[in-house]
Amino acid sequence: MLIKYDTSKTSGKFGKIAMPYASSGETTVPNDYCDITLSPYFYTINNNPYDPYVSAVSVGQTLSKIGWRTGHTYGQVVSVCDNFYFSDRNVVLYCQNYVHAYADEGDSGGPVFIPTVNSTAQAIGILWGGDSSIHEFGFSLLWYVRGELGDFAVR
């Protein structure tokens, strides 16, 4: 999800999130995974340019994600600002958030967002992993990614 866009080498929809044909909610098992075929439709990112990133989400809030493997899934936030320990790598991800929705290997790096009106979306975070056995994925807020990497634009 963090890329340098070079128009001489890349074609695509800048400032957009691809909208697959199918989506699955937190209680709907994707039919052997969602149809990730891209439709001609997109969500246009509409973050406020003066305060572009949400600094927190709430338990119970509904968020969406697009993943290469499971397409568009959505569900409610079940845990906020928890530290996640990768014991095998001796790495800690601070203040991570979790959503009760399907994700699987290959979805990492996908956008986490809030769909708004007229096919627009507010970019919230980046999916980094999940547990398909309990239908939950973890993500980092863009607010904290910016704090770690420095300022960047979501366009």
C-alpha positions as CSV (number, residue, x, y, z in Angstrom):
1,M,0.0,0.0,0.0
2,L,2.9,2.4,0.4
3,I,4.2,3.0,-3.1
4,K,5.8,5.6,-5.2
5,Y,3.5,6.3,-8.2
6,D,5.4,6.8,-11.4
7,T,3.1,7.7,-14.3
8,S,5.7,6.8,-16.8
9,K,5.7,3.2,-15.6
10,T,2.3,2.8,-14.0
11,S,-1.2,3.0,-15.1
12,G,-4.2,2.9,-12.8
13,K,-6.6,4.9,-10.7
14,F,-4.7,7.3,-8.5
15,G,-6.6,8.2,-5.3
16,K,-9.0,5.3,-5.6
17,I,-9.6,2.0,-3.9
18,A,-10.6,-0.8,-6.2
19,M,-14.2,-2.1,-5.6
20,P,-14.5,-5.9,-6.3
21,Y,-17.8,-7.2,-7.6
22,A,-18.5,-9.1,-4.4
23,S,-18.3,-8.5,-0.6
24,S,-18.7,-10.5,2.5
25,G,-19.7,-9.4,6.0
26,E,-18.4,-10.7,9.3
27,T,-20.9,-13.5,9.5
28,T,-20.8,-14.5,5.8
29,V,-18.1,-17.0,4.8
30,P,-16.7,-15.9,1.4
31,N,-17.7,-18.5,-1.3
32,D,-14.3,-20.0,-1.6
33,Y,-13.1,-16.5,-1.2
34,C,-14.7,-13.4,-2.6
35,D,-14.8,-12.6,-6.2
36,I,-11.8,-10.3,-6.4
37,T,-12.4,-9.6,-10.1
38,L,-12.2,-5.8,-10.3
39,S,-15.3,-4.1,-11.3
40,P,-15.2,-0.8,-13.3
41,Y,-16.1,0.9,-10.0
42,F,-13.9,2.5,-7.4
43,Y,-14.1,4.2,-4.0
44,T,-12.6,7.7,-4.2
45,I,-10.5,8.5,-1.2
46,N,-11.9,11.6,0.5
47,N,-9.7,12.2,3.5
48,N,-9.7,15.7,4.8
49,P,-6.4,17.3,3.5
50,Y,-5.9,19.3,6.7
51,D,-6.4,16.3,9.1
52,P,-6.2,13.3,6.8
53,Y,-5.9,10.5,9.2
54,V,-8.1,9.1,12.0
55,S,-6.2,8.8,15.2
56,A,-8.5,6.2,16.8
57,V,-11.3,3.8,16.0
58,S,-14.0,2.5,18.4
59,V,-15.1,-1.0,19.4
60,G,-18.3,-1.7,17.4
61,Q,-17.4,0.6,14.5
62,T,-17.8,-1.0,11.1
63,L,-14.7,-1.0,8.8
64,S,-14.1,-2.5,5.4
65,K,-10.9,-3.8,3.8
66,I,-9.9,-4.9,0.3
67,G,-7.6,-7.9,0.1
68,W,-6.1,-9.7,-2.8
69,R,-7.1,-13.1,-1.4
70,T,-10.5,-12.4,0.1
71,G,-11.7,-9.3,-1.7
72,H,-14.0,-6.8,0.0
73,T,-14.9,-7.9,3.6
74,Y,-16.2,-5.8,6.4
75,G,-17.0,-6.1,10.1
76,Q,-17.0,-4.5,13.5
77,V,-13.9,-3.4,15.4
78,V,-13.5,-5.9,18.3
79,S,-10.3,-4.6,19.9
80,V,-8.5,-1.2,19.9
81,C,-4.9,-0.1,20.6
82,D,-3.5,-3.5,21.6
83,N,0.1,-4.4,21.4
84,F,0.9,-7.5,19.2
85,Y,4.0,-9.6,19.9
86,F,5.7,-11.6,17.2
87,S,7.5,-13.9,19.6
88,D,9.4,-15.8,16.9
89,R,10.8,-12.5,15.6
90,N,11.1,-10.5,18.9
91,V,9.0,-7.7,17.3
92,V,6.2,-5.7,18.9
93,L,3.5,-3.8,16.9
94,Y,2.2,-1.1,19.2
95,C,-1.4,0.1,19.4
96,Q,-2.9,-2.3,16.8
97,N,-6.6,-2.6,16.1
98,Y,-8.7,-5.7,15.2
99,V,-11.8,-6.2,13.1
100,H,-14.1,-9.3,13.1
101,A,-14.0,-9.9,9.4
102,Y,-12.4,-12.4,6.9
103,A,-8.8,-11.9,5.8
104,D,-6.2,-14.5,4.7
105,E,-2.7,-14.8,3.4
106,G,-2.2,-12.4,0.5
107,D,-4.4,-9.7,2.0
108,S,-1.6,-8.0,3.9
109,G,-0.9,-4.4,2.8
110,G,-4.6,-3.9,1.8
111,P,-6.4,-0.7,2.6
112,V,-8.7,-0.5,5.6
113,F,-11.4,2.1,5.2
114,I,-14.8,3.5,6.0
115,P,-17.1,3.6,2.9
116,T,-19.0,6.9,2.8
117,V,-21.5,8.3,0.4
118,N,-21.4,8.3,-3.4
119,S,-18.7,5.6,-3.7
120,T,-16.2,7.5,-1.6
121,A,-14.1,6.2,1.3
122,Q,-12.1,7.5,4.2
123,A,-8.7,5.7,4.4
124,I,-8.1,4.4,7.9
125,G,-5.3,1.9,7.9
126,I,-3.2,-0.9,6.5
127,L,-4.0,-4.5,7.1
128,W,-1.0,-6.5,8.3
129,G,-2.3,-9.9,9.2
130,G,-5.2,-12.0,10.5
131,D,-6.5,-15.2,11.9
132,S,-8.8,-16.9,9.4
133,S,-9.8,-19.5,12.1
134,I,-11.5,-16.8,14.2
135,H,-12.3,-14.4,11.2
136,E,-10.3,-11.5,12.5
137,F,-7.7,-9.2,11.0
138,G,-5.3,-6.7,12.5
139,F,-4.4,-3.3,11.1
140,S,-2.2,-0.3,11.7
141,L,-3.9,3.1,11.7
142,L,-2.4,5.5,9.0
143,W,-2.1,8.0,11.9
144,Y,0.6,5.8,13.5
145,V,2.2,4.8,10.2
146,R,2.8,8.5,9.5
147,G,4.2,8.9,13.0
148,E,6.7,6.1,12.3
149,L,7.6,6.9,8.7
150,G,7.0,10.6,8.5
151,D,4.5,12.6,6.6
152,F,2.9,11.2,3.4
153,A,-0.2,11.9,1.4
154,V,-3.1,9.6,0.8
155,R,-4.3,10.7,-2.7
